[in-house]
Amino acid sequence: MIEKHTNYGSAKQKEYKVLVAVDFSPCSANALNSAKLIMGQKPDRIFVLHVIDHDFIEKCIASGLGSEPQIKKTLFLDAKEKLRQFLQAQNMEENSIEIEVCEGSPCLEINKMAIDKDVDMVVMGTYGTSGDIKRIFFGSTTERVLRFIKRPVLCVPIEEGRKD
């Protein structure tokens, strides 16, 4: 547990940490905005995570789009730039949050980071960018995170009236 000291003698206050999983969808933008509202104007700590799906990397390699190192480098650089733009569009300053891009299975990486960073809550959208067929057979990433996580999760729906 990370603690921060107040000016009130020896009193300690726990640092409140939130993990926001984003896939650049409108729903994940709502999740990020919800995290901002929860944390107030001066958040203790917000972690923003984007996971590059390992299965997608494998499909790119199998399709002959390049070597594994080339594909990974391209996807990581693109994801980091998209994440910076995404945060700017949501009026989030990079110095008030910690961003991370990683590779793996999104539901596993979200759970892993929640444990590694000892977050108090995970915030994510209920509807992301995964395809309809995948969601029908395997559930959404949010559903898969909920099956295994040991932390509270706030699931933020897409804006009402939106048809993305």
N, C-alpha and C positions, 0 to 999 in steps of 0.2 A: 504494500500500500504506500503510495506517495502522499506525503503530508506536507502542507504548507503552514508556515508559522504566521500567526496574526500578531498585531502590535499589542495584544492584551496579555502581556506577561508570558506564561508558559502554556497558554491555551493553544491547542492545535486543531486545525480544521482539515478534514479529508478533502483531497482534490477530487472533483467530480469529472469523470472521463466518459466520453461518448464516441462510439465508432459509427461512422456513416459509410455504408457500402454504396458505391455509385457505379452505374453502367452508362451514364450520360443520357438516360431517358428522361422524359418530363416527370415521370414518377420519382426518379431518384433526385431530381431537382427539388421536388416537394419534400422529400425526406431530409435533404440538406437544410432547407428552410425551416423545417420542423425542429431540427437539431439546434439551429440558431435561436429559435424562439424558446426552446427548453433551457438552453444555456444562458440566455439573457445577453446583455450587451457585452459583458466581459466573461467569456467562457473560461473555465479552468483549462480544459483541454478537449479539442475535437480532433479525432483521427479520421481522415478520409481515405478510403481504400478502393482501388479499382483492381479487379482481378482479370488478367488475360487468361481466358480459358485454354488449358493445355490441349483439349480436344481440337480446338480451332487451329492451334499451331500445327498439330499433327495433320489436319486436313490440308493446310497450306503446303506442307512438305510433300504430302502424297500427291498433290495436284501439280507439283513441279514448279512452284512459285519461287523457289530459291532454297538455299541450304538452311539448316536449322539456325545457325548463328545469325545469318542475314535476316531471316524472318523474325526471330526474336528481337534483334536490335531495332528493326523497323517498327514492330508492334509496340515495344517499350517506349521508343522515342515519340511515336504518334500518341500513345496513351498519356504520356506525361504532358505533352503539349495540349491535348484535348482536356485534360484535367485542369491545367492552368486556366484555359479559356472558360471551362465550365464553372470554375470557382469565381472568376471575374464576372461572368454573367449573373451569378448569384450574389454579387457584392460581398464576396468573402475575401479577406486579405490573407495571403499565404502565410504571413508571419503570425497569425492567430491560430493556425491549425498545423497539423502534421499530415503530409500526404505520403501515400505509399502506393506503388504499382508493383504487383507481383504476378507470378504465373502459377497456375494450378487449377484445381476444381474450385469454382467460386464458393460453394457452400462450405467446403473444408477450410479454405483460406480465411473466410470471414470468421468462422469459429476459432481457428487457430490464432488470428490476430486479437480477437476478443479476450482470449486467455492470456496471450503473451503481453498485451498492454494492460491487462487487468481492468477492462472497462466496466463501467457501471450499467451501461445500456448500449444496445445496438439499434441503430435507426436505419431502416431501409424501405424502399418502395415495394408495394405489393405486386407491381406489374412492371417488368423491365423489357429488355430487348431480345430475350430468348424467343425462339420460334414457337408457333402454336403447337406443332406436332410434338416437339420436345416437352413442352409444358403439359400436354395432355397425358403423355405416357410416363413422365418422370416427375411431374410437379415443377413448380417454379423454384427458382433459387431460394426465394424467401421461405417457401414451404420446406425445402430441404434443410435450410438453416434452423428452422424451428424444431425440426425433429431431434436435433442433437445438442443444441446450445443450452448452456447452464446459466445464461445471463438473461435479464429482461430484454425483450425485443419490441420496439415500436414499429409497427407496419403502417406505412403511410400510403393511402390510396391515391390514384391519379385524380387530378382535379375533376370535380363534377362537371359534366357536360362536355368533357374532352373525349375525343375518339381516336387517340393515337394508338 
